């Protein structure tokens, strides 16, 4: 199924509102997730460098990876709820709390952490590459093209964020796909509850290696502008709060 077919099926099954199914939970999740990730990133950079020392690419990558893992660990149950609400049928859940109650009743507390391992394995390269590449691109622009300013401007920040996110997504998408399928497989009656390795094998045997990147196009369409905007806000908040650049 292509993007257009997916839109048509969703609208047919649940109307226009189905295109925003689970978005309320996503908004509740993304605010603390982003705040934790960026604040943890700054703290990890300080921990990995000495006073007055310029931070290197490796330290940026490690700081980004640790920040991403920290944020995901805090908000992961919300990630599961978002997925269940998004892929559920119209009327299956009355809302966020109803979804949480049904998961807890029928699957137990462990269901809120389904897919956690592939998620963490995926977020480590994604967040590390995303944050490291972003700061390298921004630093390169400031060094070679800036004229007496430390503010690259919105367009440059959006471009740096889009490119860095693309690199991170390409490196980690297969694990993100497996995570999502692990979160959703309990909703399919009679479906075997496969672990991470089992899902990888099933996808490759039935869909081949390209199956590991199924859905990456709409994912790019969603993630690239969102990440770019988050970096613009991040930089402006750093300036407002007086956070120094390493």
trRosetta pair geometry for C-beta under 8 A, 3 or more apart (Angstrom, degrees):
i j d omega theta_ij theta_ji phi_ij phi_ji
1 5 4.4 -132 -162 97 86 129
1 6 5.4 110 139 -61 118 80
1 9 7.2 -26 -155 -7 145 143
2 5 5.0 96 51 12 68 105
2 6 7.0 -125 102 -7 35 91
3 6 5.7 -57 -152 34 31 113
3 7 6.5 31 153 -19 65 103
3 217 6.4 -96 -55 101 123 121
3 218 5.4 152 -112 -65 109 109
4 7 5.8 -53 -152 34 33 111
4 8 6.4 31 152 -18 65 107
5 8 5.7 -54 -147 37 33 112
5 9 6.3 31 157 -19 66 107
6 9 5.9 -55 -145 36 29 109
6 10 6.3 27 158 -17 64 108
6 218 7.4 -66 68 -48 154 157
7 10 6.0 -61 -150 37 28 109
7 11 6.3 22 158 -14 66 110
7 19 7.3 21 -138 -101 80 114
8 11 6.0 -60 -146 40 28 106
8 12 6.1 27 157 -20 65 111
9 12 5.7 -56 -145 38 29 112
9 13 6.1 20 160 -15 65 112
10 13 6.0 -62 -144 40 27 105
10 14 6.3 -41 179 40 64 100
10 18 4.8 -166 171 112 90 122
10 19 6.0 105 125 -77 135 67
11 14 7.4 -91 -132 62 18 61
11 15 6.4 6 -160 -159 58 15
11 16 6.1 19 -127 -79 95 48
11 18 6.6 -170 -90 52 34 116
11 19 7.0 6 -74 -47 81 104
13 18 6.3 107 82 -112 87 173
13 89 7.1 -101 168 -142 123 79
13 90 6.3 176 143 -13 83 114
14 17 6.6 -97 141 75 97 80
14 18 3.0 107 85 -68 121 132
14 21 6.8 18 116 -53 160 134
14 89 7.6 -180 -68 -171 116 53
14 90 3.8 168 -109 -67 101 121
15 18 5.8 127 62 -10 54 97
15 90 7.7 83 17 -105 89 147
16 19 6.1 -40 -177 11 51 113
17 20 6.1 -67 -167 45 52 99
17 21 7.2 83 136 -60 71 79
18 21 5.1 -10 -157 -30 51 119
18 90 6.3 -67 -90 -77 115 104
20 23 4.3 -52 -173 1 79 138
21 85 5.9 -161 158 147 84 82
21 86 5.5 136 103 -122 93 44
21 88 7.4 -143 164 58 135 82
22 25 5.3 -53 -166 42 64 113
22 26 6.0 72 136 -29 80 102
22 81 7.9 167 -140 131 97 66
22 82 5.0 100 180 -163 113 61
22 83 7.4 89 -148 -63 154 9
22 84 7.8 154 -103 72 123 47
22 85 3.5 146 -92 98 89 105
22 86 3.6 -60 14 -61 157 75
23 26 5.0 -51 -146 35 39 119
23 27 6.4 43 155 -22 69 98
24 27 5.9 -51 -152 32 31 109
24 28 6.6 28 150 -14 63 106
24 96 6.8 -109 101 -48 114 119
25 28 5.6 -56 -149 40 35 112
25 29 6.1 33 152 -20 67 110
25 78 6.3 -177 177 -169 95 86
25 81 5.3 -137 -160 115 148 105
25 82 4.5 -166 109 -89 118 74
25 85 5.6 129 12 28 142 152
25 96 5.3 153 -82 -103 105 111
26 29 5.6 -59 -147 38 30 111
26 30 5.9 24 161 -23 68 111
26 82 5.1 95 -74 -135 73 129
27 30 6.1 -52 -133 33 27 106
27 31 6.7 32 166 -25 60 103
28 31 6.8 -54 -154 23 23 109
28 78 6.5 -137 103 -149 97 135
28 96 7.7 26 29 -111 155 158
29 32 7.2 -79 -167 46 31 91
29 33 5.8 24 155 -20 71 124
29 75 5.3 116 -156 177 84 128
29 78 3.9 172 -98 133 106 131
29 79 6.4 126 -153 -67 149 57
29 82 5.9 -57 -9 -49 153 135
30 33 5.4 -62 -138 44 31 116
30 34 5.8 29 166 -20 70 109
31 34 6.4 -59 -147 35 20 103
31 35 6.5 16 158 -14 59 112
32 35 5.5 -59 -143 42 35 112
32 36 5.9 33 161 -19 71 108
32 71 7.9 167 128 -152 71 89
32 74 6.9 -114 137 120 118 126
32 75 5.9 158 90 -80 108 122
33 36 6.1 -59 -147 38 24 107
33 37 6.2 23 156 -21 62 111
33 71 4.9 89 -159 172 66 115
33 72 7.4 47 -139 -79 107 47
33 74 7.5 178 -100 77 62 104
33 75 4.7 -68 -77 15 96 162
34 37 5.7 -55 -143 36 30 112
34 38 6.3 17 165 -9 66 108
34 71 7.6 70 -63 -149 16 147
34 230 5.8 -124 -140 -147 136 128
35 38 6.6 -63 -145 41 24 100
35 39 6.1 13 163 -8 63 116
36 39 6.2 -65 -141 45 24 103
36 40 5.7 22 163 -17 65 115
36 67 7.8 165 131 -173 70 79
36 70 6.2 -144 155 117 110 98
36 71 4.1 150 94 -106 112 85
36 74 5.7 -158 -118 40 174 150
36 75 7.5 -177 27 -24 144 112
37 40 6.1 -61 -143 40 21 107
37 41 6.2 28 155 -28 61 108
37 67 5.0 90 -160 151 60 102
37 68 6.0 34 -130 -91 110 49
37 70 7.4 158 -99 72 52 93
37 71 4.0 -22 -65 -45 83 152
37 127 6.9 -129 -150 -138 119 129
38 41 5.4 -48 -146 28 31 118
38 42 6.8 31 157 -17 62 100
38 67 7.4 79 -70 180 15 140
38 234 5.4 -151 -124 -127 146 114
39 42 6.0 -52 -155 33 34 109
39 43 6.6 29 150 -15 65 108
40 43 5.6 -59 -149 41 35 111
40 44 6.0 34 156 -19 71 107
40 66 7.0 -137 150 117 115 84
40 67 4.0 156 97 -127 105 82
40 70 4.7 -174 -145 72 167 148
40 71 6.6 -149 21 -47 140 88
41 44 6.0 -55 -142 37 27 107
41 45 6.4 31 156 -22 62 105
41 63 5.5 87 -154 148 65 102
41 64 6.1 25 -122 -97 110 54
41 67 3.9 -3 -68 -78 73 164
41 131 5.9 -146 -135 -146 140 155
42 45 5.8 -53 -151 32 30 114
42 46 6.8 30 152 -18 62 104
42 243 6.4 -62 -132 -159 146 138
43 46 5.7 -54 -154 34 34 111
43 47 6.5 34 150 -20 66 106
44 47 5.4 -52 -147 36 36 115
44 48 6.2 23 159 -12 68 112
44 62 7.3 -147 158 116 124 80
44 63 3.8 157 106 -137 114 82
44 66 5.0 153 -118 78 154 129
44 67 5.8 -127 9 -53 139 92
45 48 6.1 -66 -144 43 28 102
45 49 6.3 -7 168 9 66 116
45 55 5.6 -32 -160 -97 101 157
45 59 6.7 93 -132 145 67 106
45 60 7.2 19 -105 -102 105 57
45 63 4.7 35 -66 -125 69 161
45 246 5.9 170 158 44 130 145
46 49 6.7 -79 -138 50 23 88
48 55 7.1 70 94 -130 103 105
48 59 4.5 165 127 -149 132 107
48 62 6.3 140 -105 85 159 125
48 63 6.0 -123 15 -65 142 102
49 53 4.8 -154 -178 81 97 107
49 54 7.6 -106 -151 111 140 13
49 55 4.8 -85 -65 -88 146 84
49 59 6.0 78 -58 178 96 161
49 246 6.5 142 61 -172 164 151
50 53 4.3 70 61 -4 82 131
54 246 6.5 159 -142 176 49 80
55 59 4.8 -121 -166 87 91 131
55 60 6.0 109 138 -57 118 84
55 63 7.8 -15 -167 -10 142 145
55 246 4.6 64 -3 131 113 121
56 59 5.0 96 56 11 73 102
56 60 7.1 -129 103 -6 40 89
57 60 5.6 -55 -150 35 33 113
57 61 6.4 33 153 -20 67 105
57 132 5.9 77 -163 -170 72 119
57 136 6.5 29 -108 -79 99 126
58 61 5.7 -54 -150 34 33 112
58 62 6.4 28 155 -15 67 106
59 62 5.8 -52 -143 40 32 109
59 63 6.0 35 156 -20 65 109
60 63 5.8 -57 -145 39 27 111
60 64 6.2 27 157 -18 64 109
60 128 7.9 119 121 -165 65 68
60 131 6.4 -156 171 117 91 92
60 132 3.9 125 116 -113 111 83
60 135 5.7 -139 -143 56 143 137
60 136 7.4 166 82 -44 167 92
61 64 5.9 -58 -148 38 27 110
61 65 6.3 27 155 -20 64 108
61 128 4.2 46 -169 -179 71 105
61 129 7.0 24 -127 -71 95 42
61 131 7.8 157 -107 74 35 92
61 132 4.4 -3 -73 -58 67 151
62 65 5.7 -54 -146 36 30 112
62 66 6.2 25 158 -14 65 108
62 128 6.8 31 -66 -125 19 115
63 66 6.0 -59 -146 40 27 107
63 67 6.1 27 155 -20 64 110
63 131 7.1 -108 94 111 90 142
64 67 5.7 -56 -143 37 29 111
64 68 6.2 29 158 -19 65 107
64 127 4.7 -172 157 139 85 78
64 128 4.3 141 86 -112 107 37
64 129 7.4 -150 107 19 147 25
64 130 6.5 -180 -177 63 139 75
64 131 3.2 -177 -108 49 126 128
64 132 5.5 -113 0 -32 145 82
65 68 5.9 -57 -149 36 27 110
65 69 6.3 24 155 -15 63 109
65 123 7.7 127 -150 123 61 71
65 124 4.4 35 -154 -157 107 68
65 125 7.3 16 -105 -66 107 23
65 127 5.6 140 -101 81 34 99
65 128 3.6 5 -56 -64 91 110
66 69 5.8 -55 -145 39 31 110
66 70 6.2 35 155 -23 64 107
67 70 5.7 -53 -147 34 30 114
67 71 6.4 27 157 -16 64 106
67 127 6.2 -152 76 161 84 136
67 131 7.1 60 54 -36 134 164
68 71 6.0 -57 -148 37 29 108
68 72 6.2 24 158 -15 65 111
68 123 4.3 -167 144 163 118 103
68 124 6.7 -178 79 -89 124 30
68 126 6.6 165 -159 82 163 87
68 127 2.5 -156 -48 -24 143 165
68 128 7.1 -96 12 -34 133 61
68 130 7.9 102 -72 43 135 121
68 131 7.8 -152 -43 -13 106 124
69 72 5.9 -58 -143 40 28 109
69 73 6.3 33 158 -25 64 107
69 120 5.6 56 -128 -146 94 92
69 123 5.8 150 -77 99 58 120
69 124 6.1 25 -60 -81 112 78
69 127 7.3 -142 -24 41 62 147
70 73 6.0 -57 -152 30 26 112
70 74 6.8 21 155 -16 61 107
71 74 6.0 -62 -157 35 32 109
71 75 6.4 -11 164 12 69 112
71 127 8.0 156 36 -106 119 152
72 75 6.6 -77 -138 53 28 85
72 76 5.7 54 165 -70 69 93
72 79 7.4 11 -151 -34 81 149
72 119 6.0 -176 179 143 139 113
72 120 6.4 177 97 -91 141 69
72 123 5.1 -130 -29 -49 153 174
73 76 6.2 -21 -136 -20 22 116
73 120 7.6 43 -68 -94 86 114
75 78 4.9 -48 -180 39 83 119
75 79 6.4 95 123 -32 85 93
76 79 5.1 -47 -153 25 45 119
76 80 6.8 45 153 -18 70 96
76 112 7.4 110 112 150 89 79
76 113 6.1 50 121 -115 133 70
76 116 5.8 39 -170 -110 155 97
76 119 6.8 128 -125 101 113 159
77 80 5.6 -49 -154 32 39 112
77 81 6.5 38 150 -16 68 104
77 112 4.0 0 -119 -179 96 115
77 113 7.1 -40 -77 -63 74 65
78 81 5.5 -52 -146 39 37 113
78 82 6.2 44 153 -25 67 103
79 82 5.7 -51 -149 32 29 114
79 83 6.6 28 153 -17 62 105
79 119 7.2 100 122 -132 161 153
79 183 7.4 -108 127 -102 86 153
80 83 5.9 -57 -152 36 31 109
80 84 6.4 28 154 -17 66 108
80 103 7.4 113 134 -149 121 164
80 111 7.0 143 176 140 150 72
80 112 5.3 -171 47 -148 154 48
80 113 7.4 -84 -44 -61 143 19
80 114 6.2 101 -116 46 126 89
80 115 7.3 157 -92 42 93 114
80 183 5.1 -157 -127 -141 73 114
81 84 5.8 -56 -145 38 31 110
81 85 6.2 28 159 -16 66 109
81 96 6.2 50 170 -149 135 81
81 99 5.5 115 -148 110 89 130
81 100 6.0 -16 -103 -71 125 86
81 103 7.6 -115 -93 -6 76 153
81 112 7.8 2 -42 -129 87 88
82 85 6.0 -61 -148 40 26 107
82 86 6.1 24 156 -21 64 112
83 86 5.7 -59 -145 37 28 111
83 87 6.2 0 168 3 67 111
83 180 5.8 -171 -129 -142 134 76
83 183 4.3 49 89 120 156 140
83 184 5.7 -113 153 -61 114 93
84 87 6.7 -69 -138 48 23 91
84 88 5.7 36 162 -41 63 112
84 93 7.2 83 131 -36 102 151
84 99 5.5 145 103 -168 126 124
84 103 6.8 -94 -80 -70 172 126
84 183 6.9 -116 -51 156 77 100
84 184 7.0 175 -91 -103 56 68
84 187 6.8 159 -134 -62 82 130
85 88 5.8 -46 -135 19 24 119
85 93 6.0 -88 -108 61 76 146
85 96 7.1 -28 -71 -94 144 61
85 99 5.6 -58 -69 -82 91 162
87 184 5.0 8 63 -127 162 130
87 187 6.6 156 107 54 113 162
88 92 4.0 -133 174 66 113 139
88 93 5.5 41 117 0 167 106
88 99 7.5 -133 -27 -112 158 115
88 187 6.7 -130 -96 -138 73 147
89 92 4.6 104 58 -39 74 118
93 98 5.0 156 -168 97 78 108
93 99 4.1 20 -148 -73 147 88
93 102 6.8 -129 -108 20 94 141
94 98 3.9 97 47 -18 91 164
95 98 5.1 94 49 14 64 105
95 99 6.9 -117 105 -8 32 94
96 99 5.8 -60 -153 34 26 112
96 100 6.5 22 154 -16 64 107
97 100 5.6 -51 -146 37 35 112
97 101 6.2 38 154 -22 66 106
98 101 5.7 -53 -145 36 30 113
98 102 6.4 27 157 -16 64 107
99 102 6.1 -59 -148 37 27 107
99 103 6.4 26 156 -18 64 108
100 103 5.9 -56 -147 37 30 110
100 104 6.2 27 157 -17 65 110
100 112 8.0 32 -138 -93 85 116
101 104 5.9 -59 -148 39 28 110
101 105 6.1 25 156 -19 64 112
102 105 5.7 -55 -141 38 30 111
102 106 6.0 1 170 4 67 114
103 106 6.7 -72 -137 49 21 90
103 107 5.4 -42 -171 41 62 117
103 111 5.0 -152 178 102 101 137
103 112 6.7 107 130 -67 136 78
104 107 7.3 -61 -94 57 10 74
104 108 6.9 27 -156 -140 46 13
104 109 6.6 27 -129 -77 84 55
104 111 7.5 -149 -82 48 38 119
104 112 7.8 11 -79 -42 79 112
107 110 7.3 -114 145 69 88 78
107 111 3.6 58 119 -55 128 145
107 186 6.0 23 -97 -173 141 158
108 111 5.9 126 68 -12 60 97
109 112 6.1 -45 -175 17 53 112
110 113 6.1 -72 -165 46 51 98
110 114 7.3 80 140 -58 74 78
111 114 5.5 -13 -157 -25 48 115
111 186 6.7 -30 -136 -6 118 170
113 116 4.4 -14 -179 -36 85 133
114 182 5.1 -162 158 140 94 96
114 183 5.2 146 95 -99 108 52
114 186 7.3 -123 -82 -18 173 124
115 118 5.8 -57 -164 50 69 102
115 119 5.4 77 138 -32 84 108
115 178 7.2 168 -135 121 97 69
115 179 3.8 103 180 -155 118 66
115 180 7.1 102 -140 -41 159 18
115 181 7.8 143 -97 62 125 50
115 182 3.6 155 -75 78 93 122
115 183 4.7 -50 -1 -48 144 84
115 196 7.9 123 -125 -83 53 92
116 119 5.4 -63 -148 38 29 118
116 120 6.3 25 160 -17 68 105
116 179 8.0 100 -59 -134 14 105
117 120 6.1 -55 -146 36 28 104
117 121 6.3 24 156 -14 63 110
117 196 5.8 -94 88 -41 117 145
118 121 5.4 -57 -141 44 35 112
118 122 5.9 34 158 -19 68 109
118 175 4.6 -168 -180 -166 90 85
118 176 7.8 -170 138 -68 103 21
118 178 4.6 -106 -172 94 167 114
118 179 4.5 -154 93 -66 109 83
118 182 6.8 141 30 0 129 143
118 196 4.8 165 -52 -122 111 122
119 122 5.8 -62 -149 40 26 108
119 123 6.1 21 157 -20 66 110
119 175 7.2 166 -86 147 22 101
119 176 7.4 68 -115 -109 62 56
119 179 4.4 96 -68 -121 81 143
120 123 5.7 -52 -135 36 31 107
120 124 6.6 43 161 -32 62 99
121 124 6.3 -44 -153 17 26 115
121 175 5.3 -138 93 -144 96 149
122 125 7.0 -66 -164 43 36 93
122 126 5.9 25 152 -15 72 121
122 172 4.1 109 -168 -173 81 105
122 173 7.8 120 -150 -54 123 8
122 174 7.8 -161 -104 74 114 57
122 175 3.1 -170 -72 97 109 125
122 176 5.0 164 170 -52 160 69
122 179 6.5 -98 14 -24 143 131
123 126 5.3 -64 -136 48 35 112
123 127 5.3 24 172 -12 77 112
123 172 7.0 95 -72 -160 23 152
124 127 6.9 -51 -129 41 15 97
124 128 6.1 12 165 -13 53 120
125 128 5.8 -66 -140 45 26 111
125 129 5.7 20 168 -14 68 113
125 168 7.0 164 128 -146 72 71
125 171 4.6 -121 140 132 128 125
125 172 5.0 176 77 -69 103 102
126 129 6.3 -64 -145 40 20 102
126 130 5.9 18 161 -20 62 116
126 168 4.1 83 -154 175 61 105
126 169 6.9 55 -129 -76 105 38
126 171 6.5 -177 -80 77 58 101
126 172 3.8 -58 -58 9 102 159
126 176 7.7 65 -58 -53 150 119
127 130 5.6 -55 -136 39 28 114
127 131 6.0 15 170 -8 65 111
127 168 7.0 85 -50 -147 19 139
128 131 6.7 -65 -145 42 19 98
128 132 5.9 8 164 -9 60 120
128 168 7.8 155 61 -116 54 106
129 132 6.1 -65 -137 45 23 105
129 133 5.6 16 170 -13 66 116
129 164 7.1 173 135 -173 72 77
129 167 5.1 -134 156 119 122 104
129 168 4.2 170 82 -89 108 77
129 171 5.6 111 -6 26 161 151
129 172 7.9 -168 29 -22 128 111
130 133 6.5 -61 -140 40 15 102
130 134 6.2 18 159 -22 57 113
130 164 4.9 97 -155 144 51 100
130 165 5.5 38 -128 -94 107 52
130 167 7.2 173 -83 72 52 91
130 168 3.7 -13 -57 -44 90 153
130 227 7.2 -102 -159 -155 127 140
131 134 5.7 -55 -144 34 27 116
131 135 6.5 18 162 -12 63 107
131 164 7.3 112 -50 167 13 139
132 135 6.3 -62 -151 39 27 102
132 136 6.3 25 154 -18 64 111
132 164 7.8 170 67 -147 49 118
133 136 5.6 -57 -144 39 32 112
133 137 6.1 32 158 -19 67 107
133 163 6.9 -127 142 116 121 89
133 164 3.9 167 90 -121 105 89
133 167 5.2 92 -28 52 172 149
133 168 7.4 -150 25 -41 130 91
134 137 6.0 -59 -150 37 25 108
134 138 6.3 21 156 -15 63 110
134 160 5.3 95 -148 148 68 101
134 161 5.9 32 -121 -96 118 52
134 163 8.0 150 -93 74 61 83
134 164 3.8 -50 -60 -32 77 170
134 231 6.3 -141 -160 -118 140 141
135 138 5.6 -53 -142 40 33 111
135 139 6.0 35 157 -20 66 108
136 139 5.8 -55 -144 38 27 110
136 140 6.3 31 155 -22 63 106
137 140 5.7 -53 -147 34 29 113
137 141 6.5 28 155 -18 63 105
137 159 7.9 -137 152 112 138 86
137 160 4.2 171 100 -132 127 98
137 163 6.2 123 -86 76 164 132
137 164 6.4 -133 8 -54 134 104
138 141 5.9 -55 -151 35 31 110
138 142 6.4 28 153 -16 65 107
138 152 5.9 -114 -147 -31 87 152
138 156 7.3 109 -119 141 74 108
138 157 7.2 31 -104 -105 114 66
138 160 5.1 48 -61 -140 81 168
139 142 5.7 -55 -146 39 32 110
139 143 6.1 30 156 -20 66 110
140 143 5.8 -60 -146 37 27 110
140 144 6.2 -8 168 9 65 116
141 144 6.7 -76 -137 51 22 88
141 145 5.2 -44 -167 42 65 117
141 146 6.6 84 134 -40 71 93
141 152 5.5 56 105 -125 133 125
141 156 5.6 152 162 -165 165 133
141 160 7.2 -101 -7 -68 138 123
142 145 7.5 -54 -82 55 11 73
142 146 4.4 2 -145 -11 52 140
142 149 8.0 -121 -134 93 88 68
142 150 6.7 29 -140 -135 133 52
142 152 6.2 -87 -69 -75 86 98
143 146 7.4 51 -9 22 14 104
146 149 5.2 -129 -172 62 108 80
146 150 7.4 59 -178 -91 157 28
146 152 6.8 -84 -86 -99 112 66
149 152 7.8 157 114 -71 110 30
150 245 7.0 -172 -175 14 126 147
151 235 7.7 126 -135 154 76 124
151 239 7.3 21 -92 -83 107 150
152 156 3.8 -108 153 87 113 139
152 157 5.7 138 81 -51 116 79
152 160 7.5 37 112 -12 163 136
152 235 7.9 -68 35 -163 98 164
153 156 5.0 84 65 14 86 104
153 157 6.9 -159 93 -6 41 92
154 157 5.8 -63 -148 40 30 110
154 158 6.1 30 157 -21 68 107
154 232 5.6 32 -134 -127 79 128
155 158 5.8 -55 -148 35 28 111
155 159 6.4 27 154 -17 63 108
156 159 5.7 -56 -149 38 31 111
156 160 6.2 30 155 -18 67 106
157 160 5.8 -52 -143 38 30 110
157 161 6.2 30 157 -18 64 109
157 228 7.1 122 123 -168 73 75
157 231 5.3 -169 173 116 98 107
157 232 4.9 123 111 -87 138 72
157 235 5.8 -109 -120 8 143 150
158 161 5.8 -59 -147 39 27 111
158 162 6.3 27 156 -20 64 108
158 228 3.9 47 -144 -175 68 124
158 229 7.4 24 -108 -62 92 48
158 231 7.5 167 -89 67 36 113
158 232 6.4 4 -64 -54 77 117
159 162 5.8 -55 -145 35 29 110
159 163 6.4 23 160 -13 65 108
159 228 7.6 61 -28 -127 20 119
160 163 6.1 -59 -147 40 28 107
160 164 6.1 22 159 -14 65 112
160 231 6.9 -139 86 140 98 160
161 164 6.0 -58 -141 40 27 107
161 165 6.1 25 161 -18 64 111
161 224 7.9 129 118 -166 87 58
161 227 4.9 -178 167 126 106 87
161 228 3.9 154 84 -105 129 53
161 229 7.9 -157 108 7 164 30
161 230 7.2 156 -150 59 144 77
161 231 3.8 -159 -82 13 128 144
161 232 7.5 -77 -19 -30 149 74
162 165 6.0 -59 -146 39 25 109
162 166 6.4 31 155 -24 62 106
162 224 4.7 43 -131 -163 89 99
162 225 7.8 14 -92 -71 104 38
162 227 7.0 142 -86 80 43 108
162 228 5.1 3 -51 -70 83 117
163 166 5.7 -52 -150 30 31 114
163 167 6.8 30 154 -17 63 102
164 167 5.8 -52 -154 34 34 111
164 168 6.5 30 151 -14 65 108
164 227 7.7 -142 78 147 92 135
165 168 5.6 -57 -147 41 35 111
165 169 6.0 37 155 -23 69 107
165 223 5.8 -171 166 139 134 108
165 224 5.9 173 85 -106 136 57
165 227 4.1 120 -74 78 147 167
165 228 7.6 -94 1 -47 138 70
166 169 5.8 -54 -143 35 28 111
166 170 6.4 28 159 -19 63 106
166 220 7.1 39 -107 -129 83 109
166 224 7.0 26 -61 -98 87 106
167 170 6.1 -57 -151 34 27 109
167 171 6.7 20 155 -14 62 111
168 171 5.9 -64 -152 38 31 109
168 172 6.1 -12 167 12 69 118
169 172 6.5 -82 -137 52 24 86
169 173 5.4 44 172 -60 70 103
169 216 7.0 130 155 -154 116 102
169 219 6.8 161 -155 124 133 119
169 220 6.7 145 120 -88 168 80
169 223 6.4 136 -80 89 137 158
170 173 6.5 -21 -121 -6 19 115
172 175 5.5 -60 -172 45 71 111
172 176 5.9 72 133 -26 89 104
173 176 5.3 -59 -146 38 39 114
173 177 6.2 42 157 -24 71 102
173 212 7.3 115 106 144 91 81
173 213 5.8 55 110 -117 137 72
173 216 5.4 15 -158 -103 157 112
173 219 7.1 133 -127 92 115 161
174 177 5.7 -53 -150 32 32 114
174 178 6.6 30 154 -16 65 104
174 200 7.7 56 165 -117 114 96
174 212 3.8 -4 -113 178 104 114
174 213 6.9 -47 -72 -64 77 63
175 178 5.7 -50 -146 37 35 111
175 179 6.3 43 151 -24 64 104
176 179 5.5 -50 -149 33 32 117
176 180 6.5 32 154 -19 64 103
176 219 7.9 112 110 -142 143 153
177 180 5.9 -55 -152 34 31 109
177 181 6.5 25 154 -14 65 107
177 203 7.5 91 122 -115 126 161
177 212 6.2 169 51 -164 149 52
177 213 7.6 -129 -40 -93 149 20
177 214 6.7 102 -134 54 141 81
177 215 6.9 144 -108 50 106 118
178 181 5.8 -58 -147 40 32 109
178 182 6.3 35 154 -21 66 106
178 196 5.8 68 155 -143 136 75
178 199 4.9 133 -142 104 94 133
178 200 6.2 -13 -99 -65 138 76
178 203 7.4 -104 -87 -15 87 146
179 182 5.8 -58 -151 35 28 111
179 183 6.5 27 153 -19 64 106
180 183 5.7 -55 -151 34 33 112
180 184 6.2 11 159 -5 67 115
181 184 6.0 -66 -139 48 31 100
181 185 5.8 47 162 -49 69 102
181 199 5.6 150 94 -153 130 138
181 203 7.9 -174 -2 -66 169 119
182 185 6.1 -36 -133 7 26 115
182 194 7.5 -107 -102 82 80 75
182 195 7.7 28 -116 -149 121 31
182 196 6.9 -24 -69 -82 142 65
182 199 6.3 -94 -64 -39 88 158
184 187 5.5 -48 -175 22 65 118
184 188 7.6 55 139 -19 80 98
185 188 5.9 -54 -162 28 50 109
185 191 5.3 -136 -175 120 86 135
185 192 7.9 -36 170 86 130 45
185 193 6.2 144 112 -118 123 57
185 194 6.8 -106 -170 31 174 82
185 199 7.9 -127 -51 -95 147 120
186 191 7.8 -141 -97 70 18 114
186 193 6.6 32 -84 -105 77 107
188 191 3.7 51 94 -19 110 138
192 198 7.8 -103 121 154 119 142
194 198 3.4 -139 -164 104 104 124
194 199 4.7 142 109 -57 126 74
194 202 6.3 -76 -106 -11 174 139
195 198 5.0 93 48 13 65 108
195 199 7.1 -129 98 -7 30 91
196 199 6.0 -60 -151 35 26 108
196 200 6.6 28 154 -19 63 105
197 200 5.7 -53 -151 34 33 114
197 201 6.4 31 153 -17 66 106
198 201 5.8 -57 -150 38 31 110
198 202 6.2 30 154 -20 66 108
199 202 5.5 -54 -143 37 33 112
199 203 6.2 33 159 -19 67 105
200 203 6.1 -57 -148 36 27 108
200 204 6.3 18 159 -11 64 111
200 212 7.8 24 -137 -100 75 113
201 204 6.1 -62 -145 42 28 106
201 205 6.0 22 160 -17 66 113
202 205 6.0 -59 -140 39 26 107
202 206 6.1 2 168 1 64 116
203 206 6.5 -73 -142 48 21 94
203 207 5.4 -41 -175 40 64 115
203 211 4.7 -171 176 116 90 125
203 212 6.0 103 132 -75 137 69
204 207 7.1 -68 -104 60 15 72
204 208 6.4 22 -157 -146 53 16
204 209 6.3 23 -126 -74 90 51
204 211 6.8 -166 -86 55 34 121
204 212 7.2 10 -75 -47 80 106
206 211 6.9 95 85 -95 76 169
207 210 6.8 -113 149 78 91 74
207 211 2.5 93 109 -78 127 141
207 212 7.9 162 95 -28 118 52
207 214 6.8 -44 171 -42 154 132
208 211 5.6 128 61 -9 53 100
209 212 5.9 -39 -172 13 51 114
210 213 5.9 -68 -164 45 51 100
210 214 7.3 83 139 -58 71 77
211 214 5.4 -11 -157 -28 49 116
213 216 4.6 -29 -179 -20 84 134
215 218 6.0 -52 -166 46 69 101
215 219 5.8 76 137 -29 81 108
216 219 5.1 -60 -148 41 36 121
216 220 6.3 43 154 -25 70 99
217 220 5.9 -50 -151 30 30 109
217 221 6.6 31 150 -19 62 105
218 221 5.2 -50 -147 35 41 118
218 222 6.4 36 155 -16 69 104
219 222 6.0 -60 -152 39 30 106
219 223 5.7 13 161 -10 69 118
220 223 6.1 -62 -126 45 26 100
220 224 5.5 26 179 -26 68 114
221 224 7.1 -35 -119 26 13 106
222 225 7.7 -90 -177 42 23 91
222 226 6.3 5 155 -9 64 126
223 226 5.6 -73 -147 46 31 111
223 227 5.6 24 165 -19 75 112
224 227 6.2 -55 -139 37 23 105
224 228 6.3 24 160 -19 60 110
225 228 5.6 -57 -144 38 32 114
225 229 6.2 31 160 -18 67 107
226 229 6.1 -58 -150 37 27 108
226 230 6.4 27 153 -21 63 108
227 230 5.6 -54 -147 35 33 113
227 231 6.5 32 155 -19 65 103
228 231 6.0 -58 -154 33 30 108
228 232 6.7 31 150 -19 64 103
229 232 5.6 -51 -152 32 36 114
229 233 6.5 33 152 -14 67 104
230 233 5.8 -55 -150 40 34 110
230 234 6.1 42 149 -27 66 107
231 234 5.2 -48 -141 34 35 119
231 235 6.3 34 159 -18 66 102
232 235 6.2 -56 -150 35 27 107
232 236 6.4 21 155 -13 62 110
233 236 5.9 -61 -147 42 30 108
233 237 6.1 28 157 -18 67 109
234 237 6.0 -61 -148 38 24 108
234 238 6.4 28 153 -23 62 106
235 238 5.6 -51 -149 31 32 114
235 239 6.6 30 154 -16 64 103
236 239 5.8 -53 -151 36 34 110
236 240 6.3 35 150 -20 66 107
237 240 5.4 -52 -143 38 35 114
237 241 6.0 18 161 -6 69 111
238 241 6.2 -65 -140 48 24 98
238 243 4.2 -80 -153 54 81 116
238 245 7.5 75 153 -70 140 84
239 242 7.6 32 -177 -72 28 33
239 243 7.8 -66 -50 41 24 78
